[in-house]
């Protein structure tokens, strides 16, 4: 996983954020996201909480079942684009 020091000193897991950006517009559970990035749900959950606090990810409560789901926000997409630009300039 790659990390970025951003959001007022908060570490941002770019791998998790990129995965959320690539899974499509529908919110996904932490378990589904963990499967996507080949890690455990226990390691994804704290990262998601941090990304929600930073405004890069939105948390939703399921309508039919009481399951939390997550989706990248526009601010999250803009953050990824900015990080991509920085990486392009640096190389």
C-alpha positions as a Markdown table, in Angstrom:
| # | Residue | x | y | z |
|---|---|---|---|---|
| 1 | Unk | 0.0 | 0.0 | 0.0 |
| 2 | Unk | 1.2 | 3.5 | -0.7 |
| 3 | Unk | 0.6 | 6.3 | 1.7 |
| 4 | Unk | 0.6 | 10.0 | 1.3 |
| 5 | Unk | 1.0 | 12.6 | 4.0 |
| 6 | Unk | -2.0 | 14.8 | 3.4 |
| 7 | Unk | -5.1 | 16.2 | 4.9 |
| 8 | Unk | -3.5 | 18.1 | 7.7 |
| 9 | Unk | -0.9 | 15.5 | 8.5 |
| 10 | Unk | -3.3 | 12.6 | 8.3 |
| 11 | Unk | -1.9 | 9.6 | 6.3 |
| 12 | Unk | -3.9 | 8.7 | 3.2 |
| 13 | Unk | -3.8 | 5.1 | 2.0 |
| 14 | Unk | -3.7 | 5.7 | -1.8 |
| 15 | Unk | -4.2 | 2.1 | -2.6 |
| 16 | Unk | -7.6 | 2.0 | -0.7 |
| 17 | Unk | -8.6 | 5.3 | -2.2 |
| 18 | Unk | -7.7 | 4.2 | -5.7 |
| 19 | Unk | -9.6 | 0.9 | -5.2 |
| 20 | Unk | -12.7 | 2.8 | -4.2 |
| 21 | Unk | -12.4 | 5.0 | -7.2 |
| 22 | Unk | -12.1 | 2.0 | -9.5 |
| 23 | Unk | -15.0 | -0.2 | -8.2 |
| 24 | Unk | -17.7 | 2.0 | -9.8 |
| 25 | Unk | -20.3 | 4.4 | -8.5 |
| 26 | Unk | -22.1 | 2.1 | -6.1 |
| 27 | Unk | -20.9 | 2.1 | -2.5 |
| 28 | Unk | -19.1 | -1.1 | -1.4 |
| 29 | Unk | -18.7 | -2.8 | 2.0 |
| 30 | Unk | -15.3 | -2.9 | 3.8 |
| 31 | Unk | -15.3 | -6.6 | 3.1 |
| 32 | Unk | -15.8 | -6.1 | -0.6 |
| 33 | Unk | -13.1 | -3.5 | -0.7 |
| 34 | Unk | -10.7 | -5.8 | 1.3 |
| 35 | Unk | -11.2 | -8.5 | -1.3 |
| 36 | Unk | -10.4 | -6.0 | -4.1 |
| 37 | Unk | -7.1 | -5.0 | -2.5 |
| 38 | Unk | -6.3 | -8.5 | -1.2 |
| 39 | Unk | -6.1 | -7.6 | 2.5 |
| 40 | Unk | -8.2 | -8.2 | 5.6 |
| 41 | Unk | -11.3 | -6.3 | 6.5 |
| 42 | Unk | -9.7 | -5.5 | 9.8 |
| 43 | Unk | -6.9 | -3.5 | 8.1 |
| 44 | Unk | -9.3 | -1.7 | 5.7 |
| 45 | Unk | -11.8 | -0.5 | 8.4 |
| 46 | Unk | -9.5 | 1.9 | 10.2 |
| 47 | Unk | -8.3 | 3.3 | 6.9 |
| 48 | Unk | -11.8 | 3.9 | 5.8 |
| 49 | Unk | -12.6 | 5.7 | 9.0 |
| 50 | Unk | -9.7 | 8.0 | 8.4 |
| 51 | Unk | -10.7 | 8.7 | 4.8 |
| 52 | Unk | -14.2 | 9.5 | 6.0 |
| 53 | Unk | -12.9 | 11.9 | 8.6 |
| 54 | Unk | -10.8 | 13.5 | 5.9 |
| 55 | Unk | -13.8 | 14.0 | 3.5 |
| 56 | Unk | -12.3 | 11.7 | 0.8 |
| 57 | Unk | -14.8 | 8.9 | 1.4 |
| 58 | Unk | -18.6 | 9.0 | 2.2 |
| 59 | Unk | -20.1 | 6.4 | 4.5 |
| 60 | Unk | -23.6 | 5.1 | 3.9 |
| 61 | Unk | -26.0 | 2.9 | 5.9 |
| 62 | Unk | -27.7 | 0.2 | 3.8 |
| 63 | Unk | -31.4 | 0.7 | 3.3 |
| 64 | Unk | -32.3 | -3.0 | 3.2 |
| 65 | Unk | -29.7 | -4.3 | 5.6 |
| 66 | Unk | -27.9 | -2.4 | 8.3 |
| 67 | Unk | -24.5 | -2.6 | 6.7 |
| 68 | Unk | -22.1 | 0.3 | 6.2 |
| 69 | Unk | -20.9 | 0.9 | 2.7 |
| 70 | Unk | -18.4 | 3.4 | 1.4 |
| 71 | Unk | -17.9 | 5.4 | -1.8 |
| 72 | Unk | -15.2 | 7.9 | -2.9 |
| 73 | Unk | -16.3 | 11.5 | -2.9 |
| 74 | Unk | -15.6 | 14.2 | -5.4 |
| 75 | Unk | -12.9 | 15.5 | -3.0 |
| 76 | Unk | -11.4 | 12.0 | -3.0 |
| 77 | Unk | -11.3 | 12.0 | -6.8 |
| 78 | Unk | -9.7 | 15.4 | -6.9 |
| 79 | Unk | -7.1 | 14.3 | -4.3 |
| 80 | Unk | -6.2 | 11.3 | -6.4 |
| 81 | Unk | -5.9 | 13.5 | -9.5 |
| 82 | Unk | -3.6 | 15.9 | -7.7 |
| 83 | Unk | -1.4 | 13.1 | -6.4 |
| 84 | Unk | -1.2 | 11.7 | -9.9 |
| 85 | Unk | -0.2 | 15.1 | -11.2 |
| 86 | Unk | 2.5 | 15.4 | -8.6 |
| 87 | Unk | 3.8 | 12.0 | -9.4 |
| 88 | Unk | 3.9 | 12.8 | -13.1 |
| 89 | Unk | 5.9 | 16.0 | -12.5 |
| 90 | Unk | 8.3 | 14.3 | -10.2 |
| 91 | Unk | 9.2 | 11.6 | -12.7 |
